[in-house]
Amino acid sequence: MAGTRFATVWDPDEGWMTATWFQGPAPDFIAASRPASRAGGSILHFLGGQTADVVGERAVAQTKIGAPQNDRHRNQRRDGRVISTEERNRATGHGTAEAVAMKAIVQDSYGEAEDVMRLAEIDRPEIGEGEVLLRVRAAGVDRGVWHLMTGLPYLLRVIGYCGVRAPRTRVRGSDVAGRVEAVGADVTGLRPGDEVYGVADGAFAEYAVATADKLAPKPRNLSAEQAAAVPISGLTALQAVRDGGQVQPGQKVLIIGASGGVGTFAVQVARAYGAHVTGVCSRAKVDLVRSLGADNVIDYAVGDIADDGQRYDVVLDIGGHRSLTHLRRALTATGRLVIIGSETGGRWLGGFDRSLRAPLLSRFVRQTLTMLANSENASDLMVLTDLIESDEVTPAIDRIYPLSETPAAIRYLIDGHAQGKVVVTV
Ligand SMILES: NC(=O)c1ccc[n+]([C@@H]2O[C@H](COP(=O)([O-])OP(=O)(O)OC[C@H]3O[C@@H](n4cnc5c(N)ncnc54)[C@H](OP(=O)(O)O)[C@@H]3O)[C@@H](O)[C@H]2O)c1
């Protein structure tokens, strides 16, 4: 392309890489040669000493020079050594005002929560165009937090979803409910003081940054803790029922993993769409799933999904990692399977290969076999708000932990104890 040239840049997480630099009198953007981190981007150190922050998401990232940096990278010296915020402040004479400090749960390396996460005081994040600074009131805990915290399965590092050797950003947490503190240029429809919920970067902290298109006004009938339980699990459930499953009134829907974060929403959303719902979970959580409105509940320790000859129009697969053959046996001849996910413990693919095989096999059979990649967007949050405010959906919250006990909250979820959602209050 005329007017462009390739520049070799240094990414502290990735090593040397190539980027296309769109030349101009004062270059505003470069296009990075790899996907940006979902969790908030990474700094590219130019040979000339300029820095840039990836602000895009997935695909080809647009990189804006001079955009805010995350703490790890702001504190990373040219020689690669990471210094403390205090050390940087002494060197630069900046950042000492109490007003810009905040408490956050930080991590600098991959591992389990209790090994790598700690409460620390770090700089409050800064916002750029289209972004919103939130005073966090509560943050939801979900499986995605664990994946980004451990960098597992490795596939996530390979596809650029997270850093190769270490996390790109220090603060985890995506589900958020809080008050708008400040808005960046180009943000319309949100003002300081608004109570919102949605998806942010670094919600396990007193302040977090979100893009405005991932936030919506908090449902009027929910507390901040309840609202923070909704976004990712609720959006996933809605999109699985409405888009993947295309659930119609009167259809029979099987929800495998009905007692978890996604499943507890899926049961309620499927009921709201008029379905006859059968949930699958462990014995200890049967009562919970029934209380959410499931017509039948199968305890997976004693019953199989296809045991009783029952066939379902739609199967939502959220836990247990059954084979495609097994899942298809529970479907009607033209039924729809939606694979949302499951945890296999596999360090390389984490069972993701099954999700990829489903749409391939789907070409050769009458059933429709799909996988879901959820979309975090404000308009679907508004759909959830309607369902919540009309009392058709209510978040099922098991435990609420204080910010300082975030590692224990993650452990509780990962060990399989949670009945529904786990939330951190800030
Ligand atoms: N595709 C996407 O966009 C997307 C979005 C969000 C999440 N996910 C993935 O979806 C999965 C579930 O997420 P989540 O937040 O709901 O997790 P979660 O809260 O930990 O729930 C896991 C569920 O799986 C159930 N389960 C475990 N073993 C089972 C078995 N053998 N048979 C049937 N059910 C079983 C659990 O039931 P019991 O607790 O009763 O044993 C629980 O209901 C994760 O792998 C997550 O990464 C994908």
The ligand as a Gaussian input file, in Angstrom:
#p B3LYP/6-31G(d) Opt

LIG

0 1
 N      -18.468000     -19.886000      24.340000
 C      -18.456000     -18.801000      25.099000
 O      -18.538000     -17.675000      24.615000
 C      -18.371000     -18.983000      26.600000
 C      -18.755000     -17.951000      27.454000
 C      -18.726000     -18.175000      28.837000
 C      -18.266000     -19.397000      29.325000
 N      -17.839000     -20.346000      28.447000
 C      -17.369000     -21.660000      28.942000
 O      -18.494000     -22.393000      29.354000
 C      -18.140000     -23.283000      30.393000
 C      -19.082000     -23.092000      31.576000
 O      -18.924000     -21.789000      32.091000
 P      -19.628000     -21.410000      33.464000
 O      -19.251000     -20.020000      33.755000
 O      -21.069000     -21.763000      33.434000
 O      -18.852000     -22.407000      34.468000
 P      -19.266000     -22.891000      35.921000
 O      -19.996000     -21.825000      36.623000
 O      -18.063000     -23.455000      36.539000
 O      -20.316000     -24.087000      35.640000
 C      -19.906000     -25.329000      35.131000
 C      -21.141000     -26.204000      35.000000
 O      -20.744000     -27.465000      34.431000
 C      -21.436000     -28.483000      35.152000
 N      -20.797000     -29.786000      35.051000
 C      -19.585000     -30.162000      35.515000
 N      -19.375000     -31.457000      35.227000
 C      -20.477000     -31.893000      34.567000
 C      -20.869000     -33.137000      34.007000
 N      -20.064000     -34.213000      34.038000
 N      -22.058000     -33.202000      33.392000
 C      -22.865000     -32.141000      33.326000
 N      -22.572000     -30.935000      33.849000
 C      -21.379000     -30.818000      34.460000
 C      -21.455000     -27.966000      36.567000
 O      -22.417000     -28.652000      37.309000
 P      -22.161000     -29.012000      38.855000
 O      -21.470000     -27.802000      39.455000
 O      -23.529000     -29.221000      39.395000
 O      -21.271000     -30.210000      38.896000
 C      -21.819000     -26.512000      36.318000
 O      -23.216000     -26.376000      36.138000
 C      -16.671000     -22.979000      30.719000
 O      -15.854000     -23.901000      30.072000
 C      -16.464000     -21.586000      30.149000
 O      -15.117000     -21.368000      29.806000
 C      -17.887000     -20.177000      27.109000

